[in-house]
């Protein structure tokens, strides 16, 4: 067999990429190497007939694991693979306006005013982001890895302090820069691009733009898999699981996160980043399992996460996976709440305090998670005071999350004279009008 490095700038290669002809590109690259279908099959662990089915489009080009093996064997650059798969932003698609979910079936007209009071992210900024997902703007400045790193740190910091309005305004340029940096890039560029889409997914999910978050989650998932980095894949799966759970697909979220955890485990967990990511994924699997009603798996996974977190080094982790025993305990609160064990959830979180969490977003989440548990336990006073604490720490955790705004509304309507309720309603209204 003769070996020849394919010329990816050749007219034939460029046409195959432009046409999105995955099978044709694989066939062309194989022929450039002087390989038969059986040779490619031997190099990748597939049969010659499987290669033939892909090349003749009898097999849908949706098996990314298969495509990655072919790409590695045929030395197809990650940028070429991404382009032929069409995972760059769509140019002729209109993104549907995201719908905010109904928070309750009871008396929707009566609830509307209070639910609308707290939302501080301008609709114009959200619509602009929707448009950017359909057609990304050009980067505001010349794209570079250094500029992207600075932008990502700034936007992650905005997320951590709950500055959702500023963050959503910044996301289009962040995504545009990340896309430009990944154009014909290396695997690491695609991992960074996936991380930017993960941040967008988390933000959009927080503020209730679930349709748009599905778009960003899908893109992150594809880019992470192209990168081949199991840690990028885990981060993408975690963000994707949020979207799936909001769509009522918790069982699918459980399978997605369990698979990602298994992929991380295959690394051997020899670095702190791998160990932290694995512990985080155990937490994510546990929560997804609880949402899916798989009680045994949920409790098993959160116990495994507790053991894994106890073995982690003390230095802080990255911006996404800053895992600690306290953060795992907070996940346990959420798992027990989801399983319906409100009293057990409150008990699990009784010794948690704000000083154990490094960011305003996580500190606010501590209080809102405890508030959800108190509320499910029919303790309105404790619920109100927990939400007041959340609002003092991270107003956006109360103001921008539809599920938490719904609790504020219910408190105001059902327990208007309970201690803390009047102050909570006043605080959220004042903040919204300021």
C-alpha positions in Angstrom: 0.0 0.0 0.0 1.3 3.4 -0.9 1.0 6.2 1.6 0.2 9.7 0.5 -0.7 12.7 2.7 -4.1 14.0 1.3 -4.1 17.6 0.1 -7.0 19.0 2.0 -6.8 22.3 0.0 -7.4 20.4 -3.3 -10.5 21.3 -5.2 -11.9 17.8 -4.8 -11.5 17.8 -1.0 -12.9 21.3 -0.7 -16.0 20.3 -2.8 -16.6 17.2 -0.7 -16.4 19.4 2.5 -18.7 22.1 1.0 -21.2 19.4 0.0 -21.2 17.8 3.4 -20.4 14.5 1.8 -18.9 12.6 4.7 -18.9 9.2 2.9 -17.3 10.8 -0.1 -14.6 12.5 1.9 -13.8 9.2 3.7 -13.6 7.4 0.4 -11.4 10.1 -1.2 -9.0 10.1 1.8 -8.8 6.3 1.8 -7.9 6.3 -1.9 -5.3 9.0 -1.3 -3.7 6.6 1.2 -3.8 3.8 -1.4 -6.0 1.7 1.0 -8.8 -0.7 0.1 -12.0 -0.7 2.2 -10.7 -3.8 3.9 -7.5 -2.0 4.9 -9.4 0.9 6.5 -11.6 -1.6 8.3 -8.5 -3.5 9.6 -7.0 -0.2 10.8 -10.1 0.9 12.7 -11.7 -2.4 13.8 -14.7 -2.3 11.4 -15.6 -4.7 8.6 -15.1 -3.8 4.9 -18.8 -3.8 4.5 -19.3 -1.2 7.3 -16.7 1.0 5.5 -18.6 0.5 2.2 -22.0 1.4 3.8 -20.6 4.6 5.1 -18.9 5.6 1.9 -22.0 4.9 -0.2 -24.3 6.7 2.3 -26.1 3.5 3.1 -25.0 4.0 6.7 -26.0 7.4 8.2 -22.9 9.6 9.0 -24.1 10.1 12.6 -21.8 7.6 14.4 -19.2 10.0 15.7 -17.1 7.3 17.4 -16.8 5.5 14.0 -16.0 8.7 12.2 -13.4 9.7 14.7 -11.6 6.3 14.2 -11.7 6.7 10.5 -10.5 10.3 10.8 -7.5 9.2 13.0 -6.6 6.4 10.6 -6.8 8.6 7.5 -5.3 11.7 9.2 -8.3 13.8 8.6 -7.8 17.1 10.5 -10.3 17.9 13.2 -11.2 21.1 11.4 -12.0 19.3 8.2 -14.1 16.7 10.0 -16.0 19.5 11.8 -16.7 21.3 8.5 -17.9 18.3 6.6 -20.2 17.4 9.5 -21.7 20.9 9.3 -21.3 21.8 13.0 -20.4 25.4 12.2 -23.2 27.8 13.0 -26.2 27.4 10.6 -26.5 30.2 8.0 -30.1 29.8 6.8 -31.9 28.6 9.9 -34.2 30.7 12.1 -33.9 29.8 15.8 -37.3 29.5 17.4 -38.0 31.8 20.2 -37.4 30.0 23.5 -40.5 29.4 25.6 -40.5 29.8 29.3 -42.1 26.8 30.9 -45.3 27.2 32.8 -44.5 27.1 36.5 -47.8 25.8 37.6 -51.2 24.9 36.3 -53.0 26.9 38.9 -54.4 30.4 38.1 -51.7 31.4 35.5 -53.1 34.9 35.0 -52.9 35.6 38.7 -49.3 34.5 38.9 -48.0 36.3 35.8 -47.2 39.7 37.3 -45.1 38.4 40.2 -43.2 36.0 38.0 -42.4 38.8 35.5 -41.3 41.2 38.2 -37.9 39.6 39.0 -36.5 38.8 35.5 -33.7 41.3 35.0 -32.2 40.0 31.7 -33.4 42.3 28.9 -35.5 40.5 26.3 -33.5 42.4 23.6 -30.2 40.8 24.8 -31.8 37.3 24.8 -33.2 37.9 21.3 -29.8 39.0 20.1 -28.3 35.8 21.4 -31.0 33.8 19.7 -30.1 35.5 16.4 -26.4 34.9 17.0 -27.0 31.2 17.3 -28.6 31.3 13.9 -25.9 33.5 12.3 -22.9 34.3 14.5 -21.5 37.8 14.0 -17.9 38.4 13.1 -15.6 38.6 16.2 -15.3 42.2 17.5 -11.5 41.9 17.4 -9.0 39.7 15.7 -9.5 36.2 17.1 -6.6 34.6 19.0 -6.1 32.0 21.7 -5.0 34.6 24.1 -8.1 36.8 23.5 -10.4 33.9 23.8 -8.8 32.9 27.1 -9.4 36.4 28.5 -13.0 36.5 27.2 -13.7 33.1 28.7 -12.3 34.1 32.1 -14.4 37.3 32.1 -17.6 35.6 31.1 -17.1 32.8 33.6 -16.6 35.4 36.3 -19.9 37.0 35.2 -21.6 33.6 35.6 -20.0 33.1 39.0 -21.3 36.4 40.4 -24.7 36.1 38.7 -24.3 38.9 36.3 -26.6 37.2 33.8 -27.6 40.3 31.8 -23.9 41.2 31.1 -23.0 37.6 30.4 -25.8 37.1 27.8 -24.7 40.3 26.1 -21.1 39.0 26.0 -21.9 35.5 24.8 -22.3 36.2 21.0 -18.8 37.6 20.7 -17.3 34.9 22.9 -18.9 32.2 20.7 -17.8 34.0 17.5 -14.2 34.2 18.7 -14.2 30.6 19.8 -15.6 29.5 16.5 -13.0 31.5 14.6 -10.2 30.1 16.7 -11.3 26.6 16.0 -11.6 27.1 12.2 -9.3 24.3 10.8 -7.9 24.0 14.3 -6.5 21.4 16.6 -8.4 19.1 19.0 -7.7 21.5 21.9 -9.3 24.3 20.0 -12.5 22.2 19.8 -12.4 21.4 23.5 -12.2 25.2 24.3 -15.1 25.8 21.8 -17.2 23.2 23.6 -16.4 24.8 26.9 -17.8 28.2 25.6 -21.0 26.5 24.4 -21.2 24.8 27.8 -21.2 28.2 29.5 -23.9 29.4 27.2 -26.0 26.3 27.9 -25.7 26.7 31.7 -26.6 30.4 31.4 -29.6 29.9 29.1 -30.9 27.1 31.2 -30.7 29.3 34.4 -32.8 32.0 32.8 -35.3 29.6 31.3 -34.4 29.8 27.6 -34.6 26.1 27.1 -35.0 25.9 23.4 -31.8 28.0 22.8 -30.0 26.0 25.4 -30.7 22.8 23.5 -29.0 24.3 20.4 -25.8 25.2 22.4 -25.8 21.8 24.2 -25.9 20.0 20.9 -23.1 22.0 19.5 -21.0 21.5 22.6 -21.6 17.8 22.5 -20.4 17.5 18.9 -17.3 19.7 19.4 -16.3 17.9 22.5 -16.5 14.5 20.8 -14.5 15.8 17.8 -11.9 17.0 20.3 -11.5 13.5 21.7 -11.0 14.9 25.2 -12.9 12.9 27.8 -12.9 15.8 30.2 -14.4 18.1 27.6 -16.9 15.3 26.9 -17.8 15.2 30.6 -18.3 18.9 30.8 -20.5 18.8 27.7 -22.5 15.9 29.1 -23.1 17.7 32.4 -24.5 20.8 30.6 -26.5 18.6 28.2 -28.0 16.8 31.2 -29.4 20.1 32.5 -31.2 20.6 29.2 -32.5 17.1 29.1 -33.9 17.2 32.6 -35.7 20.5 31.9 -37.2 18.7 28.8 -38.5 15.9 31.0 -35.9 13.5 29.7 -34.2 12.6 33.0 -33.7 9.0 32.1 -31.8 10.0 29.0 -29.8 12.5 31.1 -28.9 9.7 33.4 -27.6 7.5 30.5 -25.6 10.4 28.9 -23.9 11.4 32.2 -23.2 7.7 33.2 -21.5 7.2 29.8 -19.4 10.3 30.2 -18.4 9.3 33.8 -17.3 5.9 32.4 -15.2 7.6 29.7 -13.5 9.8 32.3 -12.8 6.7 34.5 -10.9 5.1 31.6 -8.2 7.8 31.9 -7.1 6.1 35.1 -7.8 9.3 37.1 -4.0 9.9 37.3 -4.3 13.8 37.4 -6.2 16.1 39.8 -8.3 17.3 36.9 -9.4 13.8 36.0 -10.2 12.9 39.6 -12.2 16.1 40.1 -14.1 15.6 36.8 -14.9 12.0 37.8 -16.2 13.1 41.2 -18.3 15.8 39.5 -19.8 13.4 37.1 -20.8 11.0 39.9 -22.7 13.9 41.4 -24.3 14.7 38.0 -25.3 11.1 37.5 -26.8 10.9 41.0 -29.0 14.0 40.4 -30.1 12.8 36.9 -30.9 9.3 38.4 -33.0 11.0 41.2 -34.9 13.1 38.6 -35.5 9.8 36.7 -36.9 8.2 39.8 -34.0 5.7 40.0 -33.6 5.9 43.7 -31.1 3.1 44.2 -28.7 4.4 41.5 -29.1 8.0 42.8 -28.1 7.0 46.3 -25.3 4.7 45.2 -23.8 7.4 42.9 -23.9 10.2 45.6 -22.2 7.8 48.1 -19.5 7.1 45.5 -19.1 10.8 44.9 -18.7 11.4 48.7 -15.9 8.8 48.7 -14.2 10.3 45.6 -14.4 13.8 47.0 -12.8 12.8 50.2 -9.7 11.7 48.3 -9.3 14.9 46.2 -6.3 17.2 46.8 -7.1 20.3 48.7 -6.1 22.8 46.0 -9.1 24.3 44.2 -10.2 22.8 40.9 -11.1 24.5 37.6 -13.9 27.0 37.1 -16.4 24.3 36.1 -15.4 21.4 38.4 -14.4 23.0 41.7 -15.4 19.8 43.5 -15.1 19.5 47.3 -16.8 17.5 50.0 -19.1 20.5 50.6 -20.1 20.7 47.0 -20.9 17.0 47.0 -23.0 17.4 50.1 -24.9 20.2 48.3 -25.6 17.8 45.5 -26.8 15.3 48.1 -29.3 17.9 49.2 -30.6 18.2 45.7 -30.7 14.4 45.2 -32.7 13.9 48.3 -35.0 16.8 47.4 -35.6 15.3 44.0 -36.4 11.9 45.6 -39.0 13.5 47.7 -37.1 13.2 51.0 -37.4 16.8 52.0 -36.6 16.3 55.7 -33.5 14.2 54.8 -32.4 16.9 52.4 -32.6 19.6 55.1 -30.8 17.3 57.5 -28.0 16.6 54.9 -27.4 20.3 54.4 -27.7 21.4 58.0 -23.9 22.0 58.5 -23.2 23.6 55.1 -22.4 27.3 55.2 -21.5 30.0 52.6 -17.8 30.0 53.5 -17.4 26.6 52.0 -18.2 27.9 48.5 -15.9 30.0 46.4 -18.4 31.9 44.2 -21.5 33.9 44.7 -23.4 31.6 42.3 -22.5 28.6 44.4 -23.3 30.4 47.7 -26.6 31.5 46.3 -27.3 28.0 45.1 -26.7 26.7 48.6 -29.5 28.8 49.9 -31.9 28.2 47.0 -31.4 24.4 47.3 -32.1 24.5 51.0 -35.1 26.7 50.3 -36.5 24.1 47.9 -36.1 21.5 50.5 -37.8 23.6 53.2 -40.6 24.4 50.7 -41.2 20.8 49.9 -41.3 20.1 53.6 -44.1 22.7 54.0 -42.0 25.1 56.0 -42.8 28.5 54.5 -41.0 30.6 57.1 -37.7 28.7 56.7 -38.2 28.8 52.9 -38.6 32.6 52.9 -35.5 33.2 55.0 -33.4 30.9 52.9 -34.5 32.8 49.8 -33.7 36.1 51.5 -30.2 34.8 52.2 -29.9 33.7 48.6 -31.0 37.1 47.4 -28.5 38.9 49.6 -25.7 36.6 48.3 -26.6 36.3 44.6 -29.8 38.1 43.6 -29.8 36.4 40.2 -30.3 33.0 41.7 -33.7 34.2 42.9 -34.5 36.7 40.3 -33.6 34.9 37.1 -34.4 31.2 37.7 -38.1 30.4 36.8 -38.4 27.6 39.4 -37.2 29.9 42.2 -39.4 32.8 41.1 -42.3 30.4 41.2 -41.6 29.7 44.9 -41.5 33.4 45.6 -44.9 33.8 43.9 -46.4 30.9 45.8 -45.1 32.3 49.1 -46.6 35.7 48.4 -50.0 34.3 47.5 -50.3 31.5 50.0 -48.4 32.8 53.0 -48.4 36.6 52.7 -48.1 37.2 56.5 -45.4 34.6 57.2 -42.2 36.0 58.6 -39.8 37.0 55.8 -42.3 36.8 52.9 -43.1 40.5 52.7 -39.4 41.3 52.9 -38.6 38.8 50.1 -41.3 40.1 47.8 -40.1 43.7 48.4 -36.5 42.8 47.8 -37.2 41.1 44.5 -39.5 43.9 43.3 -37.0 46.6 44.4 -34.2 44.9 42.6 -36.2 44.5 39.4 -37.1 48.2 39.4 -33.7 49.5 40.2 
